[in-house]
Amino acid sequence: MATRHHARMAVVSLLYAFDLGNGNTAEHTDEILEEKKIRNKQKDFALDLYEGVMSNLDACDKQIVEHLKEWDFERLGSIERATLRLATYEILFGALDSAVVINEAVEITKAFGTEQSPKFINGVLDAISKDKK
């Protein structure tokens, strides 16, 4: 049975595909989530997150860019950018405590990113979270 963590991982995959130029990702979200066995409440959760990020993409990207220290947004890896977008959306617009969101993002990055990614993701999201308060 899929958990919210699995749902978030699936959303990062969808955002990754979008970032790589697969503009029709939105048309295939149901298929992709089914392939990853994201169903029922977790599917609704994943779709809400994905649609929320896509609807607020400019606001999320703006926050990320403002908190990148000496780093260019365009140079970010696609996995890191997708993870930052999802977590930034949850920090700005979600109900969860920022620490939980940051922990989830770090765990996702450990699974998908490079060895340096978790520390980088943690730093950027921590700065976004502190600014929000």
C-alpha positions, -999 to 999 in steps of 0.1 A, spaced: 0 0 0 13 34 -10 20 60 16 22 98 14 59 94 10 54 72 -20 29 97 -34 54 125 -30 81 104 -48 56 99 -76 49 137 -78 87 144 -79 88 119 -109 60 138 -126 77 171 -120 110 157 -132 93 145 -165 78 180 -169 112 196 -163 127 175 -190 103 189 -215 75 163 -214 48 188 -216 21 162 -219 29 148 -184 -4 162 -171 -23 141 -197 -8 109 -183 -7 115 -146 -34 88 -139 -14 62 -159 19 72 -142 4 71 -107 -13 37 -114 21 24 -127 36 34 -94 7 18 -75 -5 52 -61 -42 47 -56 -73 59 -37 -65 86 -11 -28 87 -19 -37 92 -56 -59 122 -47 -31 135 -24 -6 132 -52 -28 148 -78 -36 177 -54 2 182 -49 10 180 -86 -18 204 -96 -9 227 -68 28 229 -78 19 234 -115 -7 261 -106 19 279 -84 50 271 -104 61 308 -108 56 316 -71 76 284 -61 104 291 -86 106 327 -74 111 316 -38 137 290 -48 156 315 -69 156 340 -40 171 315 -16 198 299 -38 230 312 -25 256 317 -53 238 291 -74 220 295 -107 184 280 -109 191 267 -144 221 248 -133 201 228 -107 197 191 -116 162 182 -127 156 160 -96 167 187 -73 145 213 -90 115 189 -89 121 182 -52 125 219 -44 94 228 -63 72 202 -45 86 210 -10 84 248 -16 48 244 -26 41 225 6 59 250 27 41 280 12 6 266 6 4 234 27 -8 227 62 22 205 73 49 218 96 79 229 75 102 205 94 82 175 82 82 188 46 119 194 47 125 159 61 104 144 33 123 163 7 156 153 21 146 116 21 133 118 -15 166 134 -25 186 107 -9 167 82 -31 169 101 -63 197 127 -61 234 129 -57 254 125 -25 255 163 -20 218 169 -28 203 163 6 224 189 23 218 214 -5 180 207 -5 179 211 33 197 244 33 175 260 6 142 247 21 153 258 56 159 293 43 125 294 25 108 281 57 125 308 79 115 335 55 79 324 55 77 328 93 
